[in-house]
Amino acid sequence: MASWAVLTEQTVWISPLATGFTVICDRCAELGETFPSVHATLSLEHLRGTIDCPRGHQIRVERDGR
């Protein structure tokens, strides 16, 4: 029997011209962490990226281009 887990992905959308931003890690907030915020950067040349919170949770970042 194979074991597997479905992981829900955290995705945040940032402004088209943002390079520095602060987001909330949903996983940390669910676990009751006191400061679940993550400070990160994404250069203007990139439309998307991935960051890790200090506790290791992965967050996908998408640049809003709509």
LOTIRO-586670 format. One record per residue (C-alpha): x, y, z. Coordinates in steps of 0.05 Angstrom, whole numbers, padded with zeros to 5 digits, always signed. Layout:
N
XYZ;...
This chain:
66
+00000+00000+00000;+00029+00067-00020;+00025+00126+00027;+00017+00197+00002;-00006+00265+00026;-00041+00321-00010;-00006+00386+00006;-00043+00451-00004;+00000+00503-00035;+00007+00573-00007;+00004+00626-00061;+00008+00701-00052;-00001+00754-00105;+00040+00818-00105;+00034+00884-00142;+00064+00886-00212;+00118+00936-00190;+00132+00909-00120;+00203+00886-00106;+00200+00880-00031;+00140+00855+00007;+00115+00823+00072;+00065+00766+00071;+00033+00721+00123;+00051+00647+00124;-00017+00613+00130;+00014+00549+00159;+00048+00588+00215;-00016+00627+00229;-00055+00561+00233;-00003+00534+00282;-00011+00596+00326;+00057+00626+00314;+00062+00696+00344;+00095+00728+00283;+00075+00690+00221;+00100+00744+00173;+00154+00734+00120;+00195+00790+00089;+00220+00776+00018;+00240+00806-00048;+00225+00789-00121;+00262+00826-00175;+00221+00859-00230;+00250+00811-00282;+00213+00753-00249;+00138+00740-00253;+00139+00686-00200;+00182+00656-00147;+00183+00613-00085;+00202+00634-00014;+00208+00595+00051;+00185+00623+00117;+00234+00619+00175;+00200+00555+00197;+00209+00522+00129;+00139+00528+00098;+00141+00542+00024;+00102+00600-00006;+00093+00612-00080;+00096+00685-00102;+00060+00709-00165;+00066+00778-00194;-00003+00806-00210;-00005+00823-00283;-00079+00824-00296;
